């Protein structure tokens, strides 16, 4: 990305699949040479965590709960979880946290940079270090457990009785990392939701939204902020029950039901799901399977949808 400043040192060269990126809000991010994508947008890693994950969580609605059960899928550098911990300092809520991540390198890099560590309170930073070194943490404010490895298998190690109020879904994009966007994995996540729990993701892809809806969840579109005025949506919220919207003003400003344009998107061949029947398929197998299904689909071509909608203002 042209507006990203990449830093390289001997330490980071040892983790040669990742490069340090300085973003516009002063926070650092990473770019993966394996996935050929940055972890965050150039506007800011911390801003993205807040705008696309924390604010849509609407934390004040959990203040009556003793515990907030949260699952962070693709923990990465830890921004989503760290921002959540910081926000919970303003709420009387105990955090019961689980994390899924395959690669410890992003967190290792982050914790070796002052620009990252200086951005958190002592308690949050201590928790992040415990995740790196011990795989778990416990304080008066809550406790957490990290499961390192392939999320498709590791998620089954979470006790069946645990249901999550918040699930942050933050892998690389579906085309780059389809393994964690498949119909089977999203169904597993939906079954892990509490009655009013939410799956929150930056992803707006038709395949993901259509799949989440087929699991029985309602869908909402996260609205662009002033920093994302060019976008028609900056993410998706999926929940079994949006009754909570009647008691909050945040829904007016942060998210809304899908527009006509977004609904039409779900009727194109872009909505064909990623499939991984046994939870062990490779990226190439998943993409090939989907391409074959798209070729035989009677759905509208995504290019036709773009001609009708993408350059017009939807209602």
Phi, psi and omega in degrees: 000134190294328186264016179255136179261120183258135182245138179227131175223173180300322181299315184284335177295335177291333176253063197288359176272000183228141175237141177289140178231135173262125183258171191291340178271005178094348178276163180255154175225189179225155171238132182265124175285336178290314182264349180057041178216149171281157178289329185221167177285162185291343181290334178152132180293314181290319178301319181295318178300317181292312188285327186259346182232309187285309181299317176293348177289335177053060191299333183297338180284355178252008185294337179277350180273148177285325183226142173254110180273121186228137175241125179253105181269119187071071183301322177059236179277351176094008184300315183298314180292316181297317178296323176296314179301318180296317181295324182291346174298335181268359181232147179271070183228133175271135184263124172249106195242142172229144179231147175236125180201140181271326190242122179278347185303315181303317179290322178300314178299312183301315184288353175259011179240122180300325182297334177273309186294331181287351183272000185236158174292165181300320182293315179297316180297320178298320179295319180297318179294324178293323177299317181293316188268324188245348182073004179203163177213157177205127178219184176293340183269355179148195180207159182209159180221126176261135175247108181274137178133189180294118184301332181297328177263320185295330183298334181283353176275347177287129181310135186303325185287344181284126176240138188261138174281326179226132171235114176271118182251104191223047174284177168298168187301156183306322180289334181269327183221063184295341183303329184255016176236015185283161178302319183292317181290320179294327175295319178299317178296318182296326178288342180270001181280144169287175186305317180246022180290163183229136164265125182238130180214154175286345190285136177242009183300141181299322181299321183285315180295318180295320179294315179299321179294322179293337177284356179101008181267149172276150185242138172230152180257127178283126186283147177298149174260182179300335181277349184232041186296338181282346184269145175273344175197149179242012178165184185222139172243133177234133183209155174285336188210114176257023177303332181300338182298332183293342184248014181221143177274346183299327183299332180291326186260336188253328181209167180204169174296158181298140178285172176302321179297316181292322177295319179296327178300326182285356179253010178261172179289353173292342181275356176300129186285162168274134185237141181212075191308323185249006177070021182225007183290150175281165176307313183297320179295318181294315181294320179295317179301318181290320180299319178296318180294323178294321181296328181265001183283148175263007180292159177298142176294139180298328178298324178292320177299317180299319181296325182279330192237320198297332181258013179243162179270118182279158181259000000 
